[in-house]
Every structure is written in C-alpha cells, then in structure tokens.
C-alpha cells in the first residue's frame, strides 16, 4: 500500500526540497503544511509521488497547541485520501537515512506496528508543569521584543506561580506519557486519533508542548499500546535519529556523517542549510544505485 508523508514546514526550504525529492516515489503521497507566517511558499514539485499542500494554514507557535492543530490538519487531510499503510509525521528539516525500497521493506515486515517513541526517564515534574497547569497566552512562550508580549509573559508567570501556591491542578485523573512528536502510524491508529480530536482540544488547550504528549497518552490508554514497535527505547520506538546535546536539540553537522549512516533509524532530524552538503552526501549514498 501507499505511504503518506506528512510534513510540517516553516523554514530551511533547501532541506525541504531535498526531503521531498527523496520521498518522490510512486509508492508515496506527500502532504505539506506551511506555517501561516511563511510569506512565499516554495515551488516544490514531484514527478512520481502525489503532492498535496494544506491550504487552510495555521499560525504555528513553538510550545503552543497550534502545533497539535497543524498535525491534526495533516492527519485529517491524508486520512480522507487514504487508507495508507503508514502515516509518517515529519518536520521540513528531516532527511531519510534509508532508501524508499528499504523503508517500504521495513514497514512491510512490521505491518501493523505503531512507531511511537516514549520518553524513558522520570518526567513527572515536567508533565505536572506542562499539562496539569493552565498556561495563559501560550502563543507568547517564546520571547518577542515588544511590550505587549512582555506583559503577557509576566501575567502568565504570576498566574502559573499562583497555581502552585494554591495547589490548583487540571487533568488530575489523567496519566500522561511523553515522547518525540515524530511518529509513523497505521491507518487504524490515525482513525482512532481523529476520533479523539474534541477530547484532545478539551484536555490540552492552554497547556505547554502538548505535541510531545497527546499521541503518546492516547496510545498508552488504548489497545494500540500493545502494537508499539518498542516501548523501552524512544528512538527505536519511532525509528528516528534525533540528536541531543546537553539536553538540547542539535542540528546535524558534517562530522556526524558516520554516526548517521551507522544508524538503524529510517529518518533523521534536524538538518540546516549551513551543512547542506551533509544532506546531499547522505542522499547520494542511499540512492547510489538509483
């Protein structure tokens, strides 16, 4: 069956062009959501894969529920055109580490598995702060150089502190799970995820970084948990190679080539235009016989 690649894009379009080219296969359909803040959408085309651009674009802000809304937009659009064997959620700065033949062979061999990464360390304090408290003005999580944004962040800080002092918590009975937002899901699970949309809106509105929590939590409290490829290794669980350095997400650099090529993961993130030759080197290697 055909696979659907769902891409959240907002910058680094040279990387996006290479990503789409690498996915341009008759066995794939590609869906792209461009952040509403993007003024000029790049003219990217495919020769073999179907290409669908989300027209009702969302103003996506880091840490905000708008990330979840954009993901739902991609899942909903693709599911209507489905069914697909798998729905792969990607960022626009991802690059595959395997050829399409290898990727399709791997997912054929593991048909029915859900590829969702679950965070392995103790994160109860983080979960408590992100989804058990109400976060005002979530679109202003990241600093903006204006007075209005400053006032909103100040109000948000004091209201958040007040909730701790008064021991006010929301979503008290829910046991949340966390992990990377980048997943590969079956049609059955995507359909189930879409059926939970209104519940997700009620539960995660005015929370922080819910894009790293809602899919894992929905899966954990369902029979789909039994179908997760690996529950004890976050990276292996989603078959993604994601670089972290001092607990911060890092961009891959040229010196990381050997590490990336030795990985068993299907996809890696994240890349940038400053090291564009790294992406080219990887793609040249995996498609050397194409």
C-alpha positions as CSV (number, residue, x, y, z in Angstrom):
1,X,0.0,0.0,0.0
2,X,0.9,3.6,-0.4
3,X,2.5,5.6,2.4
4,X,1.6,9.1,3.4
5,X,4.4,11.6,4.5
6,X,3.0,14.5,6.5
7,X,5.4,17.4,6.7
8,X,5.4,20.4,9.0
9,X,7.5,23.1,7.3
10,X,8.3,26.7,8.1
11,X,11.9,27.4,7.0
12,X,15.1,25.8,5.6
13,X,13.4,25.2,2.3
14,X,16.6,23.9,0.7
15,X,16.4,21.0,3.1
16,X,12.7,20.6,2.4
17,X,13.4,20.4,-1.4
18,X,15.8,17.5,-0.8
19,X,13.4,15.8,1.6
20,X,10.6,15.8,-1.0
21,X,12.9,14.7,-3.7
22,X,14.0,11.7,-1.6
23,X,10.3,10.8,-1.0
24,X,9.3,11.3,-4.6
25,X,8.3,7.7,-5.2
26,X,5.1,6.2,-6.8
27,X,4.5,4.4,-3.5
28,X,4.1,7.7,-1.6
29,X,1.9,10.7,-1.2
30,X,3.3,13.8,0.3
31,X,1.4,16.4,2.4
32,X,2.9,19.7,3.4
33,X,1.6,22.2,5.9
34,X,3.4,25.5,5.6
35,X,3.3,27.8,8.7
36,X,0.9,30.7,8.0
37,X,3.9,33.0,8.7
38,X,5.6,31.8,5.5
39,X,5.1,34.6,3.1
40,X,6.3,32.9,-0.1
41,X,5.6,29.2,-0.5
42,X,8.4,27.4,-2.4
43,X,7.6,25.9,-5.7
44,X,8.3,22.3,-5.0
45,X,7.1,19.6,-7.4
46,X,7.2,15.9,-7.6
47,X,7.3,13.5,-10.6
48,X,6.0,10.3,-9.1
49,X,4.5,10.9,-5.6
50,X,1.3,12.7,-5.1
51,X,1.8,16.2,-3.6
52,X,-0.8,17.9,-1.5
53,X,-0.4,21.4,0.0
54,X,-2.6,22.2,3.0
55,X,-4.5,25.4,2.0
56,X,-6.0,26.3,5.4
57,X,-2.7,27.1,7.1
58,X,-2.2,27.6,10.8
59,X,0.0,30.1,12.6
60,X,2.2,27.6,14.4
61,X,4.0,28.7,17.5
62,X,6.5,26.6,19.4
63,X,5.1,25.1,22.6
64,X,1.6,26.1,21.7
65,X,-1.5,24.0,20.9
66,X,-1.3,25.3,17.4
67,X,1.4,22.6,16.7
68,X,-1.2,19.9,17.5
69,X,-3.8,21.7,15.3
70,X,-1.4,21.6,12.4
71,X,-0.7,17.9,12.9
72,X,-4.4,17.2,13.0
73,X,-4.9,19.1,9.8
74,X,-2.3,16.9,8.1
75,X,-3.7,13.7,9.5
76,X,-7.3,14.6,8.6
77,X,-6.4,15.6,5.0
78,X,-4.4,12.5,4.4
79,X,-6.9,10.1,6.1
80,X,-9.7,11.4,3.8
81,X,-7.5,10.4,0.8
82,X,-6.5,7.1,2.4
83,X,-6.3,4.5,3.6
84,X,-2.5,4.5,3.7
85,X,-0.3,1.7,5.1
86,X,1.5,4.3,7.2
87,X,1.3,8.0,8.0
88,X,4.8,9.4,8.7
89,X,4.9,12.7,10.6
90,X,8.0,14.7,9.6
91,X,9.4,18.1,10.0
92,X,10.7,20.0,7.0
93,X,14.2,19.6,8.2
94,X,14.3,15.8,8.2
95,X,16.2,13.6,5.8
96,X,15.7,9.9,5.3
97,X,18.6,7.6,6.2
98,X,17.4,4.7,4.1
99,X,16.2,4.4,0.5
100,X,12.5,4.1,-0.3
101,X,13.0,0.4,-1.1
102,X,14.5,-0.1,2.4
103,X,11.8,2.0,4.2
104,X,8.9,0.2,2.5
105,X,10.5,-3.2,3.1
106,X,11.0,-2.4,6.8
107,X,7.4,-1.3,7.3
108,X,6.0,-4.2,5.2
109,X,7.9,-6.6,7.6
110,X,6.5,-4.8,10.6
111,X,3.0,-4.3,9.3
112,X,0.5,-3.3,12.0
113,X,3.1,-1.9,14.4
114,X,2.9,1.6,15.7
115,X,6.1,3.6,15.6
116,X,5.8,6.0,18.6
117,X,8.7,7.0,20.8
118,X,8.2,7.1,24.6
119,X,10.4,9.1,26.9
120,X,12.2,6.7,29.3
121,X,13.4,8.9,32.2
122,X,11.4,10.3,35.2
123,X,9.5,13.3,33.9
124,X,6.7,13.8,36.4
125,X,7.7,17.3,37.3
126,X,7.8,18.3,33.6
127,X,4.5,16.7,33.0
128,X,3.0,18.4,36.0
129,X,4.2,21.8,34.8
130,X,3.2,21.3,31.1
131,X,-0.3,19.7,31.3
132,X,-1.5,19.8,34.9
133,X,-1.3,23.6,34.9
134,X,-3.1,26.3,32.9
135,X,-0.8,28.3,30.7
136,X,-2.1,31.7,29.6
137,X,-1.1,33.3,26.3
138,X,0.6,30.1,25.0
139,X,1.5,31.8,21.7
140,X,3.9,34.0,23.6
141,X,6.0,31.3,25.1
142,X,9.0,32.5,23.1
143,X,10.2,36.0,23.7
144,X,9.2,38.7,21.3
145,X,10.6,42.2,21.6
146,X,7.5,44.2,22.3
147,X,5.7,45.5,25.4
148,X,2.5,43.5,24.8
149,X,4.4,40.2,24.6
150,X,6.4,41.2,27.8
151,X,3.2,41.9,29.7
152,X,1.6,38.6,28.6
153,X,4.6,36.6,29.7
154,X,4.6,38.4,33.1
155,X,1.0,37.7,33.6
156,X,1.5,34.1,32.6
157,X,4.4,33.7,35.0
158,X,2.4,35.0,38.0
159,X,-0.7,33.0,37.2
160,X,1.4,29.9,36.9
161,X,3.1,30.5,40.2
162,X,-0.3,31.2,41.8
163,X,-1.5,27.7,40.7
164,X,1.5,26.1,42.5
165,X,0.9,28.1,45.7
166,X,-2.8,27.3,45.8
167,X,-2.2,23.8,44.6
168,X,-4.5,24.2,41.6
169,X,-4.1,21.3,39.1
170,X,-6.1,20.4,36.0
171,X,-6.4,17.0,34.3
172,X,-5.9,15.4,37.7
173,X,-7.0,11.9,36.9
174,X,-5.1,11.6,33.6
175,X,-1.9,9.7,33.5
176,X,0.2,11.4,30.7
177,X,3.0,9.9,28.7
178,X,5.6,11.9,26.7
179,X,8.0,11.4,23.7
180,X,9.1,12.9,20.4
181,X,6.2,14.2,18.2
182,X,7.6,12.5,15.1
183,X,5.8,9.2,14.6
184,X,4.8,6.7,12.0
185,X,1.2,5.4,12.5
186,X,-1.1,2.9,10.9
187,X,-4.4,3.9,9.3
188,X,-6.3,2.3,12.2
189,X,-4.5,4.4,14.8
190,X,-4.8,7.6,12.8
191,X,-8.6,7.0,12.5
192,X,-8.7,6.4,16.3
193,X,-6.6,9.6,16.8
194,X,-9.0,11.6,14.8
195,X,-11.9,10.3,16.8
196,X,-10.3,11.8,19.9
197,X,-9.9,15.3,18.5
198,X,-12.5,17.0,20.6
199,X,-11.2,15.3,23.7
200,X,-7.7,16.5,22.8
201,X,-8.9,20.1,22.4
202,X,-10.5,20.0,25.8
203,X,-7.6,18.3,27.6
204,X,-4.7,20.2,26.0
205,X,-5.9,23.7,25.4
206,X,-3.7,26.2,27.2
207,X,-1.0,23.6,28.0
208,X,2.7,23.6,27.1
209,X,4.3,21.4,24.5
210,X,1.3,19.1,24.2
211,X,2.6,18.0,20.8
212,X,5.1,15.8,22.7
213,X,2.4,14.3,24.9
214,X,-1.1,13.8,23.3
215,X,-0.2,11.0,20.8
216,X,1.8,9.0,23.4
217,X,-1.0,9.5,26.0
218,X,-3.8,8.4,23.6
219,X,-1.8,5.4,22.6
220,X,-0.9,4.4,26.2
221,X,-4.5,4.3,27.2
222,X,-5.7,2.2,24.3
223,X,-5.2,-1.3,22.9
224,X,-2.7,0.2,20.4
225,X,-0.1,0.3,23.1
226,X,0.3,-3.5,22.5
227,X,1.3,-2.7,18.9
228,X,4.1,-0.2,19.6
229,X,7.3,-1.4,17.9
230,X,9.4,-0.6,21.0
231,X,8.2,0.7,24.3
232,X,11.6,0.8,26.1
233,X,13.7,2.9,23.6
234,X,12.4,6.3,22.5
235,X,14.5,6.5,19.3
236,X,13.9,2.9,18.3
237,X,10.2,3.2,19.1
238,X,9.7,5.7,16.3
239,X,12.7,4.8,14.1
240,X,14.0,8.3,14.2
241,X,17.6,9.5,14.7
242,X,17.3,12.8,16.7
243,X,20.4,14.5,18.0
244,X,20.6,15.9,21.5
245,X,23.4,17.8,23.1
246,X,23.3,19.0,26.7
247,X,19.5,18.2,26.7
248,X,19.0,20.5,23.7
249,X,18.1,19.5,20.2
250,X,21.1,19.9,17.9
251,X,21.5,20.3,14.2
252,X,23.4,17.5,12.5
253,X,26.8,18.6,11.2
254,X,29.2,17.3,8.6
255,X,31.3,15.5,11.3
256,X,28.2,13.4,12.2
257,X,28.0,11.6,8.8
258,X,29.4,8.3,10.0
259,X,27.1,8.3,13.1
260,X,24.1,8.9,10.9
261,X,25.0,6.3,8.3
262,X,25.5,3.7,11.0
263,X,22.1,4.2,12.5
264,X,19.3,1.7,12.0
265,X,16.7,4.6,12.1
266,X,14.7,5.3,9.0
267,X,14.7,9.1,9.3
268,X,17.0,11.7,11.0
269,X,16.4,15.3,12.2
270,X,17.4,18.0,12.1
271,X,19.4,19.5,9.3
272,X,20.2,23.0,8.2
273,X,21.3,24.9,5.1
274,X,24.7,25.7,6.6
275,X,25.6,22.0,6.4
276,X,23.6,21.3,3.2
277,X,26.5,19.1,1.9
278,X,25.7,16.6,4.7
279,X,22.2,16.1,3.5
280,X,23.5,15.7,-0.1
281,X,26.1,13.2,0.9
282,X,23.6,11.1,2.8
283,X,21.1,11.1,-0.1
284,X,23.8,10.4,-2.6
285,X,24.9,7.4,-0.6
286,X,21.5,5.9,0.0
287,X,20.4,6.4,-3.6
288,X,23.7,5.5,-5.2
289,X,22.1,2.7,-7.2
290,X,19.0,4.6,-8.2
